[in-house]
Amino acid sequence: MFSRGNISEKSRILSMPSVSEAVERGRQNGEKCAAVDLFAGIGYFAFCYLKAGVSVCLCWEINGWSVEGLRRGAQANKWESKIIALESQEVGSSDEQLTKSMEGEETRLLVFPESNIHAVERVRQIKHRIPPIRHVNCGFLPSSQHSWRTALEVLDPVEGGWLHLHENIAAKDIQQRSREILEQVRWLANCSLDREGASENGVSRTLDLQDVAQVKTFAPGVMHCVLDIFLHPTPLSQLATRDDRSVRSSVSLEEAMVHE
């Protein structure tokens, strides 16, 4: 997190065309846009999305000291923040508490001090109170693979958006491994449609690998890379669950790995 090499990724987010595109799209349609950081730390990347014009960033972080760092960082930047510590993880019992915590002033930073395994459910609970989620950051090393399904599920399927997947890759294998990761993510995205029956109607999710940023050397011969994968919009009429803006997938990561 504190590596000097991460500065280049912070700078990249601030000037990333896809972030500017999402912000401008949200401005034009009046919906604004949101981002998610599934491994927020002290806001190293989350703050960059806010600085670049994203309306709200939802953060998941389990370290209490880092959560306090998020709060202080937001305060220093004069951004309204909320730390939403739910008393219960039960789906029904947390709905009312979470809805109440969203009332009041406009919040730029929403922090959930819990495992990101709850992210899909939290987004479902507040989806009508936040803008479409257009960017999801998965900044975990040596691999963010265990968070890919969650990232797909919280990304807005109607508007589409970008996944930013952090991965340590052998320098000699970057091109090949990047293609493999794209295929795994594509398979995960379309498995949700298979299980909902939408694929029977000819619907499929289209994903493109737009960039592979080499952030820094992690170890001799190993690069810390970030893969920018774009999930194309899917017309609302083609989605099997039309009243839900999140992808539903029960496929396991282990199943996805079989399809490398």
C-alpha positions as CSV (number, residue, x, y, z in Angstrom):
1,M,0.0,0.0,0.0
2,F,2.8,2.4,0.9
3,S,5.1,1.4,-1.9
4,R,6.5,4.3,-3.8
5,G,5.7,2.4,-7.0
6,N,1.9,2.7,-6.4
7,I,2.2,6.5,-7.1
8,S,2.0,5.7,-10.8
9,E,-1.3,3.9,-10.4
10,K,-2.7,6.8,-8.4
11,S,-1.7,9.2,-11.1
12,R,-3.1,6.8,-13.8
13,I,-6.6,6.7,-12.1
14,L,-6.6,10.5,-11.9
15,S,-6.1,10.8,-15.7
16,M,-7.8,7.6,-16.8
17,P,-10.1,8.2,-19.9
18,S,-12.5,5.6,-18.6
19,V,-13.0,7.5,-15.4
20,S,-13.6,10.7,-17.2
21,E,-16.0,8.9,-19.6
22,A,-18.1,7.6,-16.7
23,V,-18.1,11.0,-14.9
24,E,-19.3,12.7,-18.1
25,R,-21.9,10.1,-18.9
26,G,-23.3,10.5,-15.4
27,R,-23.4,14.2,-15.8
28,Q,-25.2,14.0,-19.1
29,N,-27.9,11.5,-17.9
30,G,-28.3,13.1,-14.5
31,E,-27.5,9.8,-12.7
32,K,-23.9,10.6,-11.7
33,C,-21.6,7.6,-11.2
34,A,-20.1,5.6,-8.4
35,A,-17.0,3.5,-7.8
36,V,-16.2,0.6,-5.5
37,D,-12.9,-0.3,-3.8
38,L,-13.1,-3.8,-2.4
39,F,-9.7,-3.5,-0.6
40,A,-9.7,0.2,0.3
41,G,-6.9,0.5,2.8
42,I,-6.5,4.1,3.7
43,G,-7.9,5.3,0.5
44,Y,-4.9,5.1,-1.7
45,F,-7.0,4.5,-4.8
46,A,-10.5,5.4,-3.6
47,F,-9.6,9.0,-3.1
48,C,-8.3,9.2,-6.6
49,Y,-11.7,8.3,-8.0
50,L,-13.3,11.0,-5.9
51,K,-10.7,13.6,-6.9
52,A,-11.3,12.6,-10.6
53,G,-15.0,13.5,-10.3
54,V,-16.8,10.2,-9.3
55,S,-19.7,11.2,-7.1
56,V,-19.4,8.5,-4.4
57,C,-17.0,5.7,-3.6
58,L,-18.0,2.6,-1.6
59,C,-15.2,1.1,0.3
60,W,-14.7,-2.2,2.1
61,E,-11.9,-2.5,4.6
62,I,-11.5,-4.9,7.6
63,N,-8.5,-3.1,9.3
64,G,-9.7,-0.7,12.0
65,W,-6.7,1.6,11.7
66,S,-7.2,1.8,7.9
67,V,-10.8,2.7,8.4
68,E,-9.8,5.5,10.7
69,G,-7.3,6.6,8.0
70,L,-10.1,6.7,5.4
71,R,-12.2,8.9,7.8
72,R,-9.3,11.3,8.4
73,G,-8.4,11.4,4.7
74,A,-11.9,12.2,3.7
75,Q,-12.1,14.9,6.4
76,A,-8.8,16.5,5.2
77,N,-10.2,16.6,1.6
78,K,-13.5,18.1,2.9
79,W,-15.5,15.1,1.7
80,E,-18.4,13.9,3.7
81,S,-17.9,10.3,4.8
82,K,-19.9,7.7,6.6
83,I,-18.6,4.5,8.3
84,I,-21.4,2.0,8.2
85,A,-20.9,-0.6,10.9
86,L,-23.9,-2.8,10.9
87,E,-24.9,-4.5,14.1
88,S,-26.1,-7.6,12.4
89,Q,-25.0,-9.4,9.2
90,E,-28.4,-10.9,8.8
91,V,-29.9,-9.8,5.4
92,G,-33.3,-8.7,6.7
93,S,-32.2,-7.1,9.9
94,S,-29.6,-5.0,8.3
95,D,-31.8,-3.5,5.6
96,E,-33.5,-0.9,7.9
97,Q,-30.3,0.0,9.7
98,L,-28.5,0.6,6.4
99,T,-31.3,2.6,4.8
100,K,-31.4,4.8,7.9
101,S,-27.6,5.4,7.8
102,M,-28.0,6.7,4.2
103,E,-30.3,9.5,5.2
104,G,-29.2,13.1,5.4
105,E,-26.4,14.9,3.7
106,E,-24.7,13.9,0.4
107,T,-21.9,11.5,1.2
108,R,-18.8,11.1,-1.0
109,L,-17.3,8.2,0.8
110,L,-19.2,5.2,2.2
111,V,-17.0,2.9,4.3
112,F,-18.1,-0.7,5.3
113,P,-15.7,-2.0,8.0
114,E,-16.4,-5.6,7.1
115,S,-15.3,-8.3,4.6
116,N,-16.1,-7.6,1.0
117,I,-18.0,-10.9,0.9
118,H,-20.9,-8.7,2.0
119,A,-20.5,-6.2,-0.8
120,V,-23.1,-7.6,-3.2
121,E,-25.8,-7.6,-0.6
122,R,-24.9,-4.1,0.6
123,V,-25.1,-2.8,-2.9
124,R,-28.5,-4.5,-3.4
125,Q,-29.7,-2.8,-0.2
126,I,-28.8,0.7,-1.2
127,K,-28.9,0.5,-5.0
128,H,-31.7,3.0,-5.3
129,R,-29.8,5.5,-3.2
130,I,-26.5,5.5,-5.1
131,P,-25.5,6.2,-8.7
132,P,-24.7,3.4,-11.1
133,I,-21.4,1.7,-10.2
134,R,-19.1,2.1,-13.2
135,H,-15.6,1.3,-11.7
136,V,-14.6,-1.5,-9.3
137,N,-11.0,-1.6,-8.0
138,C,-9.6,-5.0,-6.8
139,G,-6.3,-4.0,-5.3
140,F,-5.1,-7.2,-3.6
141,L,-1.8,-9.0,-4.1
142,P,-0.4,-11.5,-5.1
143,S,-3.8,-12.0,-6.8
144,S,-7.3,-10.4,-6.6
145,Q,-8.8,-13.5,-8.1
146,H,-11.1,-14.3,-5.2
147,S,-12.8,-10.9,-5.6
148,W,-13.6,-11.1,-9.4
149,R,-17.0,-12.5,-9.0
150,T,-18.0,-9.9,-6.4
151,A,-16.6,-7.2,-8.7
152,L,-18.8,-8.4,-11.6
153,E,-21.8,-8.6,-9.4
154,V,-21.6,-5.0,-8.1
155,L,-20.8,-3.4,-11.4
156,D,-23.8,-1.9,-13.1
157,P,-24.8,-4.3,-16.0
158,V,-27.1,-1.8,-17.7
159,E,-24.5,1.0,-18.0
160,G,-21.5,-1.3,-18.1
161,G,-18.2,-0.4,-16.6
162,W,-14.6,-1.2,-15.8
163,L,-12.9,-3.8,-13.5
164,H,-9.4,-3.0,-12.4
165,L,-7.8,-6.3,-11.4
166,H,-4.4,-6.2,-9.6
167,E,-2.2,-9.2,-10.2
168,N,1.4,-10.3,-9.8
169,I,2.5,-11.8,-13.1
170,A,5.9,-13.1,-14.2
171,A,7.3,-10.5,-16.6
172,K,7.7,-13.1,-19.4
173,D,4.1,-14.3,-19.0
174,I,2.2,-11.0,-18.9
175,Q,0.6,-11.2,-22.4
176,Q,-0.4,-14.8,-22.0
177,R,-1.6,-14.5,-18.4
178,S,-3.6,-11.4,-19.3
179,R,-5.5,-13.3,-22.0
180,E,-6.2,-16.2,-19.5
181,I,-7.6,-13.7,-16.9
182,L,-9.8,-12.1,-19.5
183,E,-11.3,-15.5,-20.4
184,Q,-11.9,-16.4,-16.8
185,V,-13.7,-13.2,-16.1
186,R,-15.7,-13.5,-19.3
187,W,-16.7,-17.0,-18.3
188,L,-17.8,-15.8,-14.8
189,A,-19.8,-13.0,-16.3
190,N,-21.7,-15.2,-18.7
191,C,-22.3,-18.0,-16.2
192,S,-24.8,-15.8,-14.4
193,L,-26.8,-15.5,-17.6
194,D,-26.7,-19.3,-18.1
195,R,-28.1,-19.9,-14.6
196,E,-30.8,-17.3,-15.1
197,G,-31.8,-18.6,-18.5
198,A,-31.0,-15.4,-20.3
199,S,-28.3,-17.1,-22.5
200,E,-31.1,-19.2,-24.0
201,N,-32.4,-16.0,-25.6
202,G,-29.1,-15.3,-27.2
203,V,-27.9,-12.8,-24.5
204,S,-24.2,-12.7,-23.6
205,R,-21.9,-10.3,-21.8
206,T,-19.1,-8.7,-23.9
207,L,-15.8,-7.9,-22.2
208,D,-12.7,-6.4,-23.6
209,L,-9.2,-6.1,-22.1
210,Q,-8.4,-2.4,-22.6
211,D,-5.1,-2.1,-20.9
212,V,-2.5,-3.9,-18.8
213,A,-0.6,-1.4,-16.6
214,Q,2.7,-2.5,-15.2
215,V,2.7,-0.7,-11.9
216,K,6.0,-1.8,-10.3
217,T,8.4,-4.6,-9.8
218,F,7.1,-6.8,-7.0
219,A,10.1,-9.3,-7.0
220,P,12.8,-10.2,-9.4
221,G,11.1,-11.2,-12.7
222,V,7.6,-10.4,-11.2
223,M,5.5,-7.4,-12.1
224,H,2.6,-5.9,-10.2
225,C,0.1,-5.4,-13.0
226,V,-3.4,-3.9,-13.2
227,L,-5.8,-5.3,-15.9
228,D,-8.5,-2.9,-17.0
229,I,-11.4,-5.0,-18.3
230,F,-14.4,-3.3,-19.8
231,L,-17.9,-4.8,-19.4
232,H,-20.1,-3.6,-22.2
233,P,-23.6,-2.3,-21.4
234,T,-26.4,-4.8,-21.6
235,P,-29.9,-3.5,-22.5
236,L,-32.3,-3.7,-19.6
237,S,-34.8,-5.6,-21.7
238,Q,-32.2,-8.4,-22.2
239,L,-31.5,-8.9,-18.5
240,A,-33.3,-11.8,-16.9
241,T,-33.9,-10.0,-13.6
242,R,-35.1,-6.6,-14.9
243,D,-35.6,-5.0,-11.5
244,D,-32.1,-5.7,-10.3
245,R,-29.1,-3.7,-11.5
246,S,-26.6,-6.2,-10.2
247,V,-25.4,-9.5,-11.8
248,R,-26.4,-12.6,-9.9
249,S,-24.0,-15.5,-10.1
250,S,-23.7,-18.6,-8.0
251,V,-20.7,-20.0,-9.9
252,S,-17.7,-20.7,-7.8
253,L,-14.2,-19.3,-8.4
254,E,-12.9,-22.9,-8.5
255,E,-15.2,-23.5,-11.5
256,A,-13.9,-20.4,-13.3
257,M,-10.3,-21.6,-12.8
258,V,-11.1,-24.8,-14.7
259,H,-11.8,-22.6,-17.8
260,E,-8.3,-20.9,-17.9
